[in-house]
Amino acid sequence: MVANREDIEDREAFARKLLQMYKDDSFHSTKFSTDRGYATSIDMNIYLGKEDIEDGESVMTAEYRPVEYGKDYDVVNNPDKFQLYIDGKEIK
């Protein structure tokens, strides 16, 4: 995703907004197929511009990982079974 610097001043709020957008399938340029179910984890790299994507230099990463792997949880129906990480650090 390409973001503005102002968008990511509050990284946790921005990451949670992206998670909600995934759950609502409300990204403007991407639609997710859920015919096989919802994601069991999410990894996002956030960039300030297209040239940063080409260079591979993200300004932020956000991960939504299950607390326990190997279970039949998904990010939409079991949000209490997942943990948010921003730039590799666990968010409580």
Biopython code that builds the backbone (N, CA, C, O; Angstrom):
import numpy as np
from Bio.PDB.StructureBuilder import StructureBuilder

atoms = [
    (1, "MET", "N", (0.842, -1.175, 0.000)),
    (1, "MET", "CA", (0.000, 0.000, 0.000)),
    (1, "MET", "C", (0.881, 1.229, 0.000)),
    (1, "MET", "O", (1.908, 1.258, 0.678)),
    (2, "VAL", "N", (0.494, 2.240, -0.748)),
    (2, "VAL", "CA", (1.190, 3.523, -0.753)),
    (2, "VAL", "C", (0.436, 4.458, 0.189)),
    (2, "VAL", "O", (-0.782, 4.605, 0.084)),
    (3, "ALA", "N", (1.167, 5.090, 1.110)),
    (3, "ALA", "CA", (0.548, 5.952, 2.116)),
    (3, "ALA", "C", (1.229, 7.313, 2.133)),
    (3, "ALA", "O", (2.334, 7.473, 1.616)),
    (4, "ASN", "N", (0.559, 8.290, 2.733)),
    (4, "ASN", "CA", (1.160, 9.599, 2.999)),
    (4, "ASN", "C", (1.804, 9.541, 4.368)),
    (4, "ASN", "O", (1.381, 8.770, 5.229)),
    (5, "ARG", "N", (2.829, 10.356, 4.570)),
    (5, "ARG", "CA", (3.521, 10.371, 5.864)),
    (5, "ARG", "C", (2.547, 10.698, 6.999)),
    (5, "ARG", "O", (2.672, 10.153, 8.096)),
    (6, "GLU", "N", (1.566, 11.594, 6.740)),
    (6, "GLU", "CA", (0.595, 11.960, 7.773)),
    (6, "GLU", "C", (-0.278, 10.759, 8.161)),
    (6, "GLU", "O", (-0.717, 10.636, 9.304)),
    (7, "ASP", "N", (-0.519, 9.874, 7.176)),
    (7, "ASP", "CA", (-1.346, 8.702, 7.440)),
    (7, "ASP", "C", (-0.751, 7.801, 8.517)),
    (7, "ASP", "O", (-1.477, 7.152, 9.269)),
    (8, "ILE", "N", (0.569, 7.769, 8.580)),
    (8, "ILE", "CA", (1.215, 6.787, 9.450)),
    (8, "ILE", "C", (1.837, 7.384, 10.702)),
    (8, "ILE", "O", (2.644, 6.729, 11.362)),
    (9, "GLU", "N", (1.475, 8.622, 11.041)),
    (9, "GLU", "CA", (2.006, 9.212, 12.266)),
    (9, "GLU", "C", (1.642, 8.356, 13.478)),
    (9, "GLU", "O", (2.479, 8.127, 14.351)),
    (10, "ASP", "N", (0.408, 7.890, 13.534)),
    (10, "ASP", "CA", (-0.012, 6.965, 14.580)),
    (10, "ASP", "C", (-0.029, 5.577, 13.935)),
    (10, "ASP", "O", (-1.038, 5.158, 13.368)),
    (11, "ARG", "N", (1.083, 4.883, 14.027)),
    (11, "ARG", "CA", (1.255, 3.611, 13.327)),
    (11, "ARG", "C", (0.234, 2.556, 13.743)),
    (11, "ARG", "O", (-0.266, 1.803, 12.906)),
    (12, "GLU", "N", (-0.069, 2.505, 15.023)),
    (12, "GLU", "CA", (-1.040, 1.510, 15.478)),
    (12, "GLU", "C", (-2.425, 1.794, 14.889)),
    (12, "GLU", "O", (-3.085, 0.882, 14.390)),
    (13, "ALA", "N", (-2.859, 3.035, 14.946)),
    (13, "ALA", "CA", (-4.167, 3.394, 14.384)),
    (13, "ALA", "C", (-4.206, 3.103, 12.887)),
    (13, "ALA", "O", (-5.214, 2.616, 12.374)),
    (14, "PHE", "N", (-3.112, 3.399, 12.184)),
    (14, "PHE", "CA", (-3.049, 3.148, 10.750)),
    (14, "PHE", "C", (-3.114, 1.649, 10.461)),
    (14, "PHE", "O", (-3.840, 1.224, 9.562)),
    (15, "ALA", "N", (-2.365, 0.850, 11.212)),
    (15, "ALA", "CA", (-2.387, -0.604, 11.020)),
    (15, "ALA", "C", (-3.778, -1.161, 11.295)),
    (15, "ALA", "O", (-4.258, -2.019, 10.553)),
    (16, "ARG", "N", (-4.422, -0.691, 12.337)),
    (16, "ARG", "CA", (-5.779, -1.168, 12.649)),
    (16, "ARG", "C", (-6.777, -0.744, 11.566)),
    (16, "ARG", "O", (-7.710, -1.484, 11.257)),
    (17, "LYS", "N", (-6.580, 0.443, 10.991)),
    (17, "LYS", "CA", (-7.428, 0.891, 9.887)),
    (17, "LYS", "C", (-7.254, -0.041, 8.686)),
    (17, "LYS", "O", (-8.240, -0.417, 8.052)),
    (18, "LEU", "N", (-6.023, -0.413, 8.369)),
    (18, "LEU", "CA", (-5.775, -1.337, 7.260)),
    (18, "LEU", "C", (-6.409, -2.699, 7.515)),
    (18, "LEU", "O", (-6.979, -3.299, 6.604)),
    (19, "LEU", "N", (-6.312, -3.186, 8.741)),
    (19, "LEU", "CA", (-6.953, -4.465, 9.083)),
    (19, "LEU", "C", (-8.463, -4.385, 8.877)),
    (19, "LEU", "O", (-9.073, -5.312, 8.344)),
    (20, "GLN", "N", (-9.058, -3.281, 9.299)),
    (20, "GLN", "CA", (-10.502, -3.118, 9.122)),
    (20, "GLN", "C", (-10.854, -3.040, 7.644)),
    (20, "GLN", "O", (-11.868, -3.589, 7.214)),
    (21, "MET", "N", (-10.020, -2.361, 6.866)),
    (21, "MET", "CA", (-10.257, -2.283, 5.425)),
    (21, "MET", "C", (-10.193, -3.676, 4.799)),
    (21, "MET", "O", (-10.972, -3.990, 3.899)),
    (22, "TYR", "N", (-9.268, -4.508, 5.274)),
    (22, "TYR", "CA", (-9.221, -5.889, 4.773)),
    (22, "TYR", "C", (-10.523, -6.612, 5.125)),
    (22, "TYR", "O", (-11.143, -7.248, 4.273)),
    (23, "LYS", "N", (-10.919, -6.505, 6.378)),
    (23, "LYS", "CA", (-12.130, -7.205, 6.829)),
    (23, "LYS", "C", (-13.363, -6.746, 6.054)),
    (23, "LYS", "O", (-14.255, -7.544, 5.767)),
    (24, "ASP", "N", (-13.408, -5.450, 5.715)),
    (24, "ASP", "CA", (-14.537, -4.893, 4.970)),
    (24, "ASP", "C", (-14.366, -5.039, 3.460)),
    (24, "ASP", "O", (-15.285, -4.735, 2.699)),
    (25, "ASP", "N", (-13.196, -5.503, 3.025)),
    (25, "ASP", "CA", (-12.844, -5.602, 1.603)),
    (25, "ASP", "C", (-13.084, -4.259, 0.920)),
    (25, "ASP", "O", (-13.736, -4.182, -0.122)),
    (26, "SER", "N", (-12.540, -3.192, 1.534)),
    (26, "SER", "CA", (-12.825, -1.844, 1.053)),
    (26, "SER", "C", (-11.605, -1.118, 0.472)),
    (26, "SER", "O", (-11.608, 0.110, 0.385)),
    (27, "PHE", "N", (-10.576, -1.851, 0.081)),
    (27, "PHE", "CA", (-9.455, -1.225, -0.624)),
    (27, "PHE", "C", (-9.946, -0.819, -2.010)),
    (27, "PHE", "O", (-10.708, -1.559, -2.632)),
    (28, "HIS", "N", (-9.529, 0.327, -2.496)),
    (28, "HIS", "CA", (-9.998, 0.824, -3.795)),
    (28, "HIS", "C", (-9.437, 0.026, -4.959)),
    (28, "HIS", "O", (-10.141, -0.195, -5.944)),
    (29, "SER", "N", (-8.206, -0.405, -4.872)),
    (29, "SER", "CA", (-7.558, -1.048, -6.018)),
    (29, "SER", "C", (-7.433, -2.564, -5.885)),
    (29, "SER", "O", (-6.964, -3.226, -6.811)),
    (30, "THR", "N", (-7.840, -3.115, -4.761)),
    (30, "THR", "CA", (-7.696, -4.552, -4.536)),
    (30, "THR", "C", (-8.979, -5.109, -3.956)),
    (30, "THR", "O", (-9.562, -4.519, -3.046)),
    (31, "LYS", "N", (-9.416, -6.230, -4.472)),
    (31, "LYS", "CA", (-10.548, -6.955, -3.906)),
    (31, "LYS", "C", (-10.065, -8.362, -3.571)),
    (31, "LYS", "O", (-9.363, -8.986, -4.367)),
    (32, "PHE", "N", (-10.430, -8.852, -2.421)),
    (32, "PHE", "CA", (-9.977, -10.149, -1.962)),
    (32, "PHE", "C", (-11.040, -11.205, -2.198)),
    (32, "PHE", "O", (-12.227, -10.978, -1.961)),
    (33, "SER", "N", (-10.609, -12.340, -2.659)),
    (33, "SER", "CA", (-11.516, -13.469, -2.837)),
    (33, "SER", "C", (-11.619, -14.213, -1.518)),
    (33, "SER", "O", (-10.603, -14.574, -0.924)),
    (34, "THR", "N", (-12.823, -14.440, -1.064)),
    (34, "THR", "CA", (-13.019, -15.177, 0.183)),
    (34, "THR", "C", (-13.723, -16.509, -0.075)),
    (34, "THR", "O", (-14.274, -17.113, 0.845)),
    (35, "ASP", "N", (-13.702, -16.964, -1.330)),
    (35, "ASP", "CA", (-14.387, -18.222, -1.636)),
    (35, "ASP", "C", (-13.725, -19.412, -0.952)),
    (35, "ASP", "O", (-14.343, -20.469, -0.823)),
    (36, "ARG", "N", (-12.497, -19.262, -0.518)),
    (36, "ARG", "CA", (-11.821, -20.318, 0.248)),
    (36, "ARG", "C", (-11.687, -19.932, 1.713)),
    (36, "ARG", "O", (-11.002, -20.615, 2.475)),
    (37, "GLY", "N", (-12.326, -18.859, 2.108)),
    (37, "GLY", "CA", (-12.267, -18.403, 3.494)),
    (37, "GLY", "C", (-11.428, -17.145, 3.621)),
    (37, "GLY", "O", (-10.869, -16.642, 2.646)),
    (38, "TYR", "N", (-11.356, -16.658, 4.836)),
    (38, "TYR", "CA", (-10.585, -15.461, 5.125)),
    (38, "TYR", "C", (-9.147, -15.838, 5.452)),
    (38, "TYR", "O", (-8.839, -16.998, 5.726)),
    (39, "ALA", "N", (-8.279, -14.840, 5.417)),
    (39, "ALA", "CA", (-6.855, -15.053, 5.688)),
    (39, "ALA", "C", (-6.631, -15.558, 7.110)),
    (39, "ALA", "O", (-7.383, -15.240, 8.032)),
    (40, "THR", "N", (-5.578, -16.350, 7.257)),
    (40, "THR", "CA", (-5.206, -16.861, 8.577)),
    (40, "THR", "C", (-4.019, -16.091, 9.148)),
    (40, "THR", "O", (-3.572, -16.376, 10.259)),
    (41, "SER", "N", (-3.511, -15.127, 8.402)),
    (41, "SER", "CA", (-2.530, -14.142, 8.863)),
    (41, "SER", "C", (-2.420, -13.083, 7.769)),
    (41, "SER", "O", (-2.767, -13.327, 6.613)),
    (42, "ILE", "N", (-1.932, -11.908, 8.152)),
    (42, "ILE", "CA", (-1.781, -10.816, 7.191)),
    (42, "ILE", "C", (-0.411, -10.180, 7.409)),
    (42, "ILE", "O", (-0.026, -9.892, 8.542)),
    (43, "ASP", "N", (0.316, -9.966, 6.325)),
    (43, "ASP", "CA", (1.598, -9.259, 6.343)),
    (43, "ASP", "C", (1.486, -8.091, 5.374)),
    (43, "ASP", "O", (1.169, -8.282, 4.200)),
    (44, "MET", "N", (1.746, -6.877, 5.867)),
    (44, "MET", "CA", (1.624, -5.686, 5.032)),
    (44, "MET", "C", (2.918, -4.880, 5.064)),
    (44, "MET", "O", (3.523, -4.688, 6.119)),
    (45, "ASN", "N", (3.325, -4.416, 3.895)),
    (45, "ASN", "CA", (4.427, -3.464, 3.765)),
    (45, "ASN", "C", (3.823, -2.167, 3.263)),
    (45, "ASN", "O", (3.070, -2.165, 2.288)),
    (46, "ILE", "N", (4.151, -1.050, 3.929)),
    (46, "ILE", "CA", (3.568, 0.238, 3.583)),
    (46, "ILE", "C", (4.682, 1.124, 3.018)),
    (46, "ILE", "O", (5.769, 1.227, 3.586)),
    (47, "TYR", "N", (4.375, 1.763, 1.876)),
    (47, "TYR", "CA", (5.341, 2.590, 1.160)),
    (47, "TYR", "C", (4.789, 4.002, 1.012)),
    (47, "TYR", "O", (3.575, 4.208, 1.011)),
    (48, "LEU", "N", (5.699, 4.982, 0.886)),
    (48, "LEU", "CA", (5.280, 6.372, 0.687)),
    (48, "LEU", "C", (5.085, 6.705, -0.786)),
    (48, "LEU", "O", (4.399, 7.676, -1.104)),
    (49, "GLY", "N", (5.666, 5.933, -1.688)),
    (49, "GLY", "CA", (5.517, 6.207, -3.112)),
    (49, "GLY", "C", (5.870, 5.004, -3.955)),
    (49, "GLY", "O", (6.473, 4.048, -3.467)),
    (50, "LYS", "N", (5.496, 5.052, -5.220)),
    (50, "LYS", "CA", (5.760, 3.938, -6.130)),
    (50, "LYS", "C", (7.251, 3.670, -6.282)),
    (50, "LYS", "O", (7.669, 2.519, -6.409)),
    (51, "GLU", "N", (8.052, 4.728, -6.268)),
    (51, "GLU", "CA", (9.503, 4.529, -6.386)),
    (51, "GLU", "C", (10.056, 3.766, -5.184)),
    (51, "GLU", "O", (11.026, 3.020, -5.319)),
    (52, "ASP", "N", (9.448, 3.944, -4.008)),
    (52, "ASP", "CA", (9.862, 3.192, -2.822)),
    (52, "ASP", "C", (9.529, 1.712, -2.981)),
    (52, "ASP", "O", (10.277, 0.853, -2.514)),
    (53, "ILE", "N", (8.412, 1.411, -3.637)),
    (53, "ILE", "CA", (8.051, 0.019, -3.900)),
    (53, "ILE", "C", (9.111, -0.601, -4.798)),
    (53, "ILE", "O", (9.581, -1.711, -4.547)),
    (54, "GLU", "N", (9.480, 0.124, -5.842)),
    (54, "GLU", "CA", (10.492, -0.377, -6.769)),
    (54, "GLU", "C", (11.828, -0.598, -6.073)),
    (54, "GLU", "O", (12.546, -1.549, -6.382)),
    (55, "ASP", "N", (12.160, 0.282, -5.132)),
    (55, "ASP", "CA", (13.416, 0.161, -4.384)),
    (55, "ASP", "C", (13.309, -0.852, -3.247)),
    (55, "ASP", "O", (14.323, -1.248, -2.672)),
    (56, "GLY", "N", (12.089, -1.273, -2.920)),
    (56, "GLY", "CA", (11.885, -2.225, -1.832)),
    (56, "GLY", "C", (12.052, -1.622, -0.449)),
    (56, "GLY", "O", (12.363, -2.335, 0.505)),
    (57, "GLU", "N", (11.846, -0.298, -0.329)),
    (57, "GLU", "CA", (12.042, 0.380, 0.950)),
    (57, "GLU", "C", (10.714, 0.806, 1.560)),
    (57, "GLU", "O", (10.199, 1.883, 1.257)),
    (58, "SER", "N", (10.168, -0.035, 2.414)),
    (58, "SER", "CA", (8.918, 0.307, 3.078)),
    (58, "SER", "C", (9.204, 1.205, 4.278)),
    (58, "SER", "O", (10.294, 1.170, 4.849)),
    (59, "VAL", "N", (8.201, 2.014, 4.654)),
    (59, "VAL", "CA", (8.340, 2.889, 5.818)),
    (59, "VAL", "C", (7.740, 2.249, 7.066)),
    (59, "VAL", "O", (7.929, 2.729, 8.183)),
    (60, "MET", "N", (7.019, 1.165, 6.849)),
    (60, "MET", "CA", (6.343, 0.516, 7.969)),
    (60, "MET", "C", (5.919, -0.881, 7.543)),
    (60, "MET", "O", (5.557, -1.111, 6.389)),
    (61, "THR", "N", (5.969, -1.807, 8.489)),
    (61, "THR", "CA", (5.393, -3.128, 8.262)),
    (61, "THR", "C", (4.361, -3.388, 9.346)),
    (61, "THR", "O", (4.498, -2.921, 10.477)),
    (62, "ALA", "N", (3.339, -4.131, 8.992)),
    (62, "ALA", "CA", (2.318, -4.527, 9.959)),
    (62, "ALA", "C", (1.992, -5.991, 9.705)),
    (62, "ALA", "O", (1.786, -6.407, 8.565)),
    (63, "GLU", "N", (1.949, -6.756, 10.771)),
    (63, "GLU", "CA", (1.622, -8.174, 10.676)),
    (63, "GLU", "C", (0.502, -8.482, 11.656)),
    (63, "GLU", "O", (0.463, -7.945, 12.763)),
    (64, "TYR", "N", (-0.380, -9.326, 11.249)),
    (64, "TYR", "CA", (-1.477, -9.787, 12.097)),
    (64, "TYR", "C", (-1.357, -11.294, 12.102)),
    (64, "TYR", "O", (-1.754, -11.961, 11.146)),
    (65, "ARG", "N", (-0.807, -11.835, 13.187)),
    (65, "ARG", "CA", (-0.474, -13.251, 13.256)),
    (65, "ARG", "C", (-1.306, -13.953, 14.325)),
    (65, "ARG", "O", (-1.678, -13.356, 15.335)),
    (66, "PRO", "N", (-1.590, -15.243, 14.079)),
    (66, "PRO", "CA", (-2.317, -15.993, 15.104)),
    (66, "PRO", "C", (-1.452, -16.190, 16.344)),
    (66, "PRO", "O", (-0.234, -16.340, 16.249)),
    (67, "VAL", "N", (-2.090, -16.189, 17.489)),
    (67, "VAL", "CA", (-1.390, -16.447, 18.739)),
    (67, "VAL", "C", (-0.913, -17.900, 18.757)),
    (67, "VAL", "O", (0.166, -18.202, 19.266)),
    (68, "GLU", "N", (-1.726, -18.790, 18.198)),
    (68, "GLU", "CA", (-1.420, -20.217, 18.108)),
    (68, "GLU", "C", (-1.509, -20.659, 16.657)),
    (68, "GLU", "O", (-2.557, -20.529, 16.023)),
    (69, "TYR", "N", (-0.416, -21.179, 16.139)),
    (69, "TYR", "CA", (-0.442, -21.684, 14.763)),
    (69, "TYR", "C", (-1.062, -23.073, 14.733)),
    (69, "TYR", "O", (-1.087, -23.782, 15.739)),
    (70, "GLY", "N", (-1.560, -23.449, 13.563)),
    (70, "GLY", "CA", (-2.119, -24.789, 13.393)),
    (70, "GLY", "C", (-3.581, -24.908, 13.787)),
    (70, "GLY", "O", (-4.150, -25.999, 13.742)),
    (71, "LYS", "N", (-4.187, -23.809, 14.168)),
    (71, "LYS", "CA", (-5.603, -23.814, 14.535)),
    (71, "LYS", "C", (-6.422, -23.333, 13.344)),
    (71, "LYS", "O", (-5.869, -22.783, 12.392)),
    (72, "ASP", "N", (-7.710, -23.532, 13.389)),
    (72, "ASP", "CA", (-8.587, -23.158, 12.285)),
    (72, "ASP", "C", (-9.203, -21.784, 12.530)),
    (72, "ASP", "O", (-10.425, -21.637, 12.537)),
    (73, "TYR", "N", (-8.338, -20.764, 12.735)),
    (73, "TYR", "CA", (-8.792, -19.406, 13.000)),
    (73, "TYR", "C", (-8.610, -18.554, 11.760)),
    (73, "TYR", "O", (-7.712, -18.803, 10.956)),
    (74, "ASP", "N", (-9.463, -17.546, 11.601)),
    (74, "ASP", "CA", (-9.247, -16.560, 10.545)),
    (74, "ASP", "C", (-9.379, -15.158, 11.133)),
    (74, "ASP", "O", (-9.969, -14.978, 12.198)),
    (75, "VAL", "N", (-8.827, -14.169, 10.437)),
    (75, "VAL", "CA", (-8.727, -12.817, 10.974)),
    (75, "VAL", "C", (-10.058, -12.101, 11.115)),
    (75, "VAL", "O", (-10.167, -11.145, 11.883)),
    (76, "VAL", "N", (-11.078, -12.552, 10.382)),
    (76, "VAL", "CA", (-12.383, -11.894, 10.449)),
    (76, "VAL", "C", (-13.244, -12.475, 11.565)),
    (76, "VAL", "O", (-13.843, -11.733, 12.343)),
    (77, "ASN", "N", (-13.304, -13.784, 11.641)),
    (77, "ASN", "CA", (-14.200, -14.431, 12.608)),
    (77, "ASN", "C", (-13.585, -14.676, 13.973)),
    (77, "ASN", "O", (-14.316, -14.923, 14.932)),
    (78, "ASN", "N", (-12.272, -14.615, 14.092)),
    (78, "ASN", "CA", (-11.600, -14.902, 15.360)),
    (78, "ASN", "C", (-10.547, -13.854, 15.707)),
    (78, "ASN", "O", (-9.410, -14.223, 16.001)),
    (79, "PRO", "N", (-10.879, -12.561, 15.684)),
    (79, "PRO", "CA", (-9.853, -11.530, 15.902)),
    (79, "PRO", "C", (-9.169, -11.627, 17.262)),
    (79, "PRO", "O", (-8.036, -11.170, 17.408)),
    (80, "ASP", "N", (-9.826, -12.205, 18.253)),
    (80, "ASP", "CA", (-9.230, -12.352, 19.575)),
    (80, "ASP", "C", (-8.109, -13.389, 19.599)),
    (80, "ASP", "O", (-7.387, -13.490, 20.591)),
    (81, "LYS", "N", (-7.957, -14.151, 18.535)),
    (81, "LYS", "CA", (-6.927, -15.190, 18.446)),
    (81, "LYS", "C", (-5.689, -14.701, 17.695)),
    (81, "LYS", "O", (-4.802, -15.492, 17.373)),
    (82, "PHE", "N", (-5.629, -13.384, 17.413)),
    (82, "PHE", "CA", (-4.532, -12.821, 16.634)),
    (82, "PHE", "C", (-3.834, -11.710, 17.391)),
    (82, "PHE", "O", (-4.410, -11.078, 18.278)),
    (83, "GLN", "N", (-2.571, -11.481, 17.022)),
    (83, "GLN", "CA", (-1.760, -10.443, 17.647)),
    (83, "GLN", "C", (-1.219, -9.523, 16.561)),
    (83, "GLN", "O", (-0.793, -9.988, 15.504)),
    (84, "LEU", "N", (-1.235, -8.221, 16.820)),
    (84, "LEU", "CA", (-0.729, -7.220, 15.886)),
    (84, "LEU", "C", (0.736, -6.928, 16.198)),
    (84, "LEU", "O", (1.120, -6.760, 17.356)),
    (85, "TYR", "N", (1.547, -6.872, 15.138)),
    (85, "TYR", "CA", (2.958, -6.497, 15.230)),
    (85, "TYR", "C", (3.195, -5.352, 14.259)),
    (85, "TYR", "O", (2.761, -5.405, 13.108)),
    (86, "ILE", "N", (3.883, -4.320, 14.726)),
    (86, "ILE", "CA", (4.242, -3.199, 13.868)),
    (86, "ILE", "C", (5.756, -3.074, 13.897)),
    (86, "ILE", "O", (6.370, -2.950, 14.957)),
    (87, "ASP", "N", (6.336, -3.110, 12.714)),
    (87, "ASP", "CA", (7.794, -3.065, 12.571)),
    (87, "ASP", "C", (8.467, -4.114, 13.451)),
    (87, "ASP", "O", (9.523, -3.875, 14.038)),
    (88, "GLY", "N", (7.831, -5.283, 13.527)),
    (88, "GLY", "CA", (8.401, -6.416, 14.269)),
    (88, "GLY", "C", (8.136, -6.410, 15.761)),
    (88, "GLY", "O", (8.517, -7.352, 16.455)),
    (89, "LYS", "N", (7.486, -5.361, 16.275)),
    (89, "LYS", "CA", (7.232, -5.272, 17.718)),
    (89, "LYS", "C", (5.776, -5.565, 18.022)),
    (89, "LYS", "O", (4.876, -5.058, 17.354)),
    (90, "GLU", "N", (5.552, -6.387, 19.037)),
    (90, "GLU", "CA", (4.206, -6.751, 19.450)),
    (90, "GLU", "C", (3.481, -5.548, 20.022)),
    (90, "GLU", "O", (4.030, -4.817, 20.847)),
    (91, "ILE", "N", (2.228, -5.342, 19.576)),
    (91, "ILE", "CA", (1.395, -4.258, 20.087)),
    (91, "ILE", "C", (0.369, -4.871, 21.031)),
    (91, "ILE", "O", (-0.376, -5.772, 20.647)),
    (92, "LYS", "N", (0.333, -4.396, 22.226)),
    (92, "LYS", "CA", (-0.592, -4.933, 23.248)),
    (92, "LYS", "C", (-1.966, -4.346, 23.085)),
    (92, "LYS", "O", (-2.873, -4.676, 23.849)),
]
sb = StructureBuilder()
sb.init_structure("model")
sb.init_model(0)
sb.init_chain("A")
sb.init_seg("    ")
for serial, (resi, resn, name, xyz) in enumerate(atoms, 1):
    if name == "N":
        sb.init_residue(resn, " ", resi, " ")
    sb.init_atom(name, np.array(xyz, "f"), 0.0, 1.0, " ", f" {name:<3s}", serial, name[0])
structure = sb.get_structure()
